[in-house]
């Protein structure tokens, strides 16, 4: 393991590797999360003529799930037409008393017909009212008993949770765009880190090593292991950063981790391939920069593939970044690793192909 540990130390000594490994992707991840951090919290208009305690309790609980603005009855129609609020709730006078007395009062909820954003608040209100009516039916018009029982219900965990579909979509968008820049960091870092192998050849270090009791296979395997170890650390830190900044990876953390590890295998093989086709370090660095940037751009790491022209979308199917991003998008939409066999297979295929291409070119070591 001497070669492996020594390579890790050499990689970390170079400032440019640290820059590509952590600094650059961290900067873009923070930037993209800040830009997309304006969560789409529902804006709800409330028009109420009821001064009862139950109405106030209902509005207080809605405030935990949406922003509330009080409006007058005559303002309901123009505000809905102008799409000022996601929805407007109208509570009539005597609503609280009707609930306690066991009647079946209705809350009017207005929203734009084509919009789905208010659906969750409607579900919450319906669940809330149904529970209140059930409690009222056993309290026999006893308001003190009703509010005592309903307070116990509110303080329990039985109230339906409200989850904004808009927020979920925004969160998925932040995660995908953040992971795109994480892929950028992985690909740039490994493309430049593996140039250490080329430096060993140029400085004749490589030839001195393999004349010792170390085979070329052992030398390469230990180098690959060192790069893989470093990228495991890189991926963990970048995903953890995305998570704590608001990406909320949750139980999908491990799934994203595995997909990014598979991408790192391609990045290592790609970097090694560049060293085999380059004449010197400067050429290797130039090729890395010129090739890596289009791979990231066309693969959807910087922006959604769907916004590109059709011919570029078709071209993107031949890039590993595309399949990695597709896998991450599926995870963001609830897919498990077992559902990603196509994307995983293609990423592994890319890695194998470039590893084979890297060993294809034979070098006469005696020279």
N, C-alpha and C positions, 0 to 999 in steps of 0.2 A: 504493500500500500504506500510505499515511499514516493513513487511517482505521482500517485493520486494526490497525496497531501501536499507535495511540493508544487504541483500544478495549481491547486486551490490557492496556495499562498501567492504564487506568481500572478494569478488572475486578479486577486484582490488588491495587489500592490499597485496596479495600473488604475489611475483615476478615471480614464475613459470607460473602463469596464464597470466601475461603481456608478458612473453617470448613467450608462445605459441600463444597468441592472435595477437601480432604485430611483435615482433623482428624476430622470426624464419621465418614466411612466407614472411616478407619484404625482408630479406636477400636473400632468394631463388628467389623471384620475380625479384629483381634487378640483381641477377647473371644470371638468364635465359634470361632476356631481353638484358643484355650486350653481352651474348654469341651469341644471335641471332640477334644482331643489325646491322650486316653487310648487309644492304639492297642490293638486287640484282638490282642495277642500270644498265641499258643497256650500253654496251660499243660499240660505233658505229665508224667504220672507215669511213673516208671521203676522197675520191679522186676527186679533182676538178681542172679543167683547166680554169674555168670561173672566171674572176676577176670582174664581174658585181656586182652592188649594191644588186640586188635581191638575188643572190646566197649567199652573205654575210648575208643578213637578214634571209634567210632560215636556214643557219647554226647556226646563233645566237639563233634562236628560238628552234632548235633541241638541242642546248647546255643546254637549260632549262629543258630538258626532258631526257637527256642521256649524258654520258661522250663521248667526241669527241677526236679522234686521227686522224691526217692527215697522209695519206699514198700515195704512188705512184701507178700508174695504174698496173705496173708489179707485185706489191705485193698483189693484190686483190685475185688472185686464191690461192696461198699458204696459206694466212691468213684464208681464208674461209675453206679450207681443214683441217687446223690445229685447227679450231674452236677458233681462237684468239679473234674474235669479234662476237657479237650477229648478227650484220649485217654490210654490207659495202655499202655506197652510192657513186655512180659515177656520177659526174656532168660534162658534156661536155662543151667545149669552145663555147661561144656565147649563152649560156642558158638564161641569163638575157635578152639579146636583143630579143630573140625569144619569150619570155613570153610577153614583152611589145608590140611587133609587132602583137600579136594575134595568133601566131603560136601554135602548140601543141607539145612542146618539152617534152621528157620523162626523168625521172631520173631512172637510173638503180640501183636497190636494190638487193644485193646479200646476201643470208643467207642459212644456212643449211636447207635442205628440211624438215627434221623431226622436226625442232624446231618451237615453237609457240611464242618464246620470242620477236621476232622482229615484230610481227603482228601489235602491237599497233603503232609502229613508222611508219610503212607503211601506216596505216590508217590516221595518222596525216599528213604525207607528201602529200597523195592524196587529203585530205581536203584542205590543204594549197595551193596546186597548182590549184585546181579547183576554189578556191576563187580568186586567182591571175588572172586566165584566164578570169573569169567573169568580174573582174574590168578592165582588159586590153581591153575587148571587147567594153566597153563604153568610153574608154579614147582615142580611135582613134590614137594610136601610139604616144601619147603625154607622154613622160617619166616623166616630172615634175608633170603632173596631176595624172599619175598612182601612183607614189610614195607618193604623198600627200594623195590620196584616200586609198592606201594600208596601210599607217601609221595609218590612222584612224581606219581601220579594225583591225590592230594588237593591237591597244590600247583598242579596245572594248573587250567584253567578248564573242564574237561570234566564236573565234577560238576553235576548238574541244579540249577538255581536254584529256591529255594522262595519262592513268592509267596503271601502270605495273602489269600484271597478276602475275609475279614473286613476286613483292613486296606485292601484296595482299595476296598471299599464305604464304609468310614469316610472314606478320603481323598476319594472322590467327594462324599460328604456335606459335608465341610469346604469343598471347592471350590465346590459349588453354593450353600451358605449364605453363603459369603464373597462370591461374585459377586452374590448378592441384595443385599447391603449396598453393594457397589460400584455397582450400578444405582441404589440410593437416593442415593448421593453424586452420581452423574451427573445424575439427574433434578432433584434439589433445586438443585444448582449452576447448571445451565443455565436452570431456571425463574426463578431470581433474577437471574442474570447478564444475561439479555436485557432486563431491565427498564431497562437503560441506554438502550435505544432510546426507551422511553417518557419517560425523563427528558429526552432530547434534544428531544422534541416539546414537553414542558411548558416547558422553558427556552428554547424557540424556536431552539435550536442546530440542530436538524434542518432547519428552514426556511432558516436562513442558509447551511447547507452546500449545499442543493440549488439555491440561487440562484447559487452559484459554479459553475464549470465541472465540476460533479459531478452525475451523474444519480441519480435515486432508486434505479435498479437497481444502480448501482455502490456506492452507500452501503450498501444492504442486503447485497449480495454480500460486501463487505469486512467488514461486521459478522459475517455468518454464518461467514466464513472465520476470523475472530478467535476466535469461540466454538468452532469446530471444532478449531482449533489448540490451544486450551487443554484441550479434552477429550481430545485425543490424548495430551497430556502426562499428564493425570489418569489415563486408562485404563492407560497404560504403567506408571505408578508403582504404581497399585493392584494390577494383575496381578503385577507384580514383587514387591510386598509379600506377596501371597498365596503366591507361589511360594517365597520364601525362608523364610516362616514354617511351611512344611510342606505347602502345597497340592500341590506337585510337579506343576506343569502340564506340564512336559516339552515334547514336540514339539507339544502342543496349544496352546501359548502363543499362537501366531499365529492359530489358529482362534478362540479366545476373544476375542482382540484385535479381529478383524474383526467378530464378532457385537456386541461392545460399541460399536464405532464406528457400526454400523448403528443401534443403539439411541440413540446420541448424536444422530444425525440426526433421529430422532423427537423427542427431548428439545428440540432447538433449535427445530424447527417448532412444537412444543407451547408452548414459552415465548413465541415470537413471536405465536402465536395469542392467548395470554393478554393480551399487551400491546394487541392490537387490540380486545379486547372490554372492556377495563378503562378506567375514567374517569380514574383517577390511580394513582400508585405504590402507595399503601396498599391500594387495592382489588386491584391486580395481585398484591401479596404475599399478601393474604388468600386469593385464588383459588388461587394456586400451592400454598399450604399445605393448603387444604381439599381440593383435587382430587388433588394428588400423593400424599398419604398413603394414601387408599383404593386408588389405582392400584397402589401398591407392595404393599399388604397383600393385595389380592385376586389380584395377579399371582404370588404365591408367592415374593416376595423375602424375607419375614420367616419364613415357615414353609411346609411343603409344601402344595400345593393340595389334595392328597388328604384332608387332615384337615378341610377345610371342608365345610359342608353341600352337598348336590347342586346346589341352585339357585344357590349362589355359585360352584360349580365351572363351571356352564354360563355364568354371567355373566362369569367370568374369560376365557372364549374371545374376548371382545370387547376385551381389553386387550393392548397391546403388550408389557407386562412378562411376561405369560404366555408369549408366543411366544419372547421372548428367553430366559427361563428354560428353556423346553423345548429350545431349541437348545443351550444350555449343558449341560443334562442329557444330551443325545445325544452331545455331544462327550466328556463325562466317561465315557460308556459305549463310547467308541471310534469314534464316527461322524466322518466328514470333512466339510468344508464342502460338497462336492458332494452330500452326502446331506441337506443342510438347505435344499433349494430352497424348500420350503413355508414354513418359518419365515422365511427371508431375504426371500422375496417379500412376506409379510405385514408384516414390519417396514418394508420399503420403501414398501408401500402406505400404512401409517399415516403415514409421513413426508410422502409426496406429498399425502395428504388434508389434513393440517394446514397444510402450506405453501400449498395452494390456498385453504383457509379463511382464512388470514391475509391473502391478497391480495383476498379477496372484498369486504371492506368498503372502500368508497371514501371518501376524505376530500377535502373541498374545501380545497386548500392555500391558495387565495387568501384564505380567511377567517383 
